[in-house]
Amino acid sequence: MVSDEKRTLIRKRLCEGISNKEIASEAGVSVDTVRRIKKEMPASVLTTHDTGDNSIIYDNTTYLTKKESEYTKKLKSALALYEDAEEGWCYHLVKDDYRLKTSGTWWAFIAYPESVPAGWIKKLQASGLRIAISPLHDKDKWDHDSPEMVNAETGEIIAKGARYKAGDAKKAHWHGIAVSDKRISAIEANAIIRSCTKGPYVQKCRSLHLAYRYFTHEDHPEKYQGYEKDEIIKVNDFHLEPNKYEVGKLQADIIRDIKDHNLDEWWKVMEFFINSPEMMVIICSKPGAITSYVRSLWKKNHPEGTVQRIRIVDIEESGE
């Protein structure tokens, strides 16, 4: 029978990444006992976190390999790169999220009113990154009790619902997206963004569109719906590249405008959309279908064709 004190010690050492053999020696138990306690213990981190990107469920319950542990040391952290367990924001570099070490161009971050420095948005602007910042989320509530978990510092088990309960208010926060023109590493992204926000560890953003829509809980009718799109702050000309479906919708809108306004020549199309950057990107980068439609519209409007029309004009002018 293993005492509660030894169980607490073993859990604490497991959270610190100590090997099973070393823990067994310190606690005076067998390696098999350590493995059993490790298997039975709840996670030392939250299994999911509310980042606004619902395309992936993040699993933070696995342990690091030796190689992965070495990488975390480069980031000056053991397991938890940043954790605000009280409010449920957890960012970890663990086995299933080891891709954080790779470079990227899209990054998601969170900032808190009480920890951001003065002029933090201007500092983000000076970074050169294209930034979007959500309205202040100060009306969010938990929809579940906090899960049972291990206190990584003490090894003690924190009971379910001890940290927060369903219906409790979440701490006010901003969601943010940062886009870089070139690929940068996770280390560099954190150095840039966290120096401006003093907030949690930056995550790779899997979907700009989902993260941006989460700013106003657009796809989450069960969450607070009072955050307005016109409250979103955009820095350094932040914009969203349309996905394939949205490209199709924009192409359809362009063709509809061409039809409605009878834009049967290319110069008419360009002049009509010249003040619509979003449409101009589609017209210039994917002109095939649009060009074909303009050409077919011109032929419909001029069934005689260019050569025949010129001949008719010439004949009329000559009086023949």
C-alpha positions, 0 to 999 in steps of 0.5 A: 500500500502506497501512502498518500504522501508518497502518491503526492510526491510521485505525481509531483515528480511525474509533472516535473518530467523525472524518469520513472526509475529515479522517482521509484528510487526517491519514493522507495517503491517499484518502477511498476508502482510509479507506472501504475500511479502515472496511468491512474493520475488525472492530467496535470494540464487541461485536456483542451483549451478555448483558443477560438480555433475549433478545427482541432481539439488539442490533447495535452495529456501525453508526456514528452519524449527526451528529444521533445524535453530538450526542445522545451528547455530551449524555451526556458520551460519544462512542461508548461510554457505558460498556464493560467489554470485558474482561468483555463488558458493553458498553452503547452508543448507536449507530444501531440502539439510538438508542431509548435517548434516549427515555423509558420505565418499565422499565430493566435494569442490572448491578452488580459486587461490587467497585464497588457502594458501601456500602448500595447497595440502600438507596440504590436503595430511597430512589430510589422505583423498584421494584427486583428484583435477581438472586442474585449470578451468580458461576458464569457461564462464557463459552460462546464465545471473545471476538470479534475487535475494534478497541481504540477507544483505540489502533486496534489489532486485538484478536485473537479469544480474546485477552480470554477463551475459552470456559469462562473464568469471567465476573466476578461480577455482579448483574442488576437491573430498575427500574420507575418509576411514570412515564416517565423519560428515559434520562439521568434513569434513569442518573442515579438508578440509576448513582449507587446502583450505580456500574455500567454504563450502564442499558439499556431493558428490553424484557421484564420477564418475560424479564429476571426469568426470566434472574435464575435462567437459567430459560429457559437450561438450558445456563447455570448452574442453581444460582441460586434464586428465593428469593435474588432481592431485591425492593425497594419492592413490586416485582412483575411485571404478568402478560402475556396468557398469564399472565392467561389462566392466572390466570383459569383458576386462579380459575375452577378454585378457584370450581368446587372450592369452589362459590363461587356468589356474588360475596361468597364469591369476594371473601372467598376471594381477599382475601389473594391480591393477584395474583388480586384484580388479575385479578378486579377488572380483568378480571371479565367471564368470572369474573362470568359463571361465578359467575352460571352456577354459582349458576343451576346450584345454584339451578335454581328461581331467586330468585323461585321460591325466595322463593315456596316459603319463603313458602308453607312459612312460611304453612303453605299 
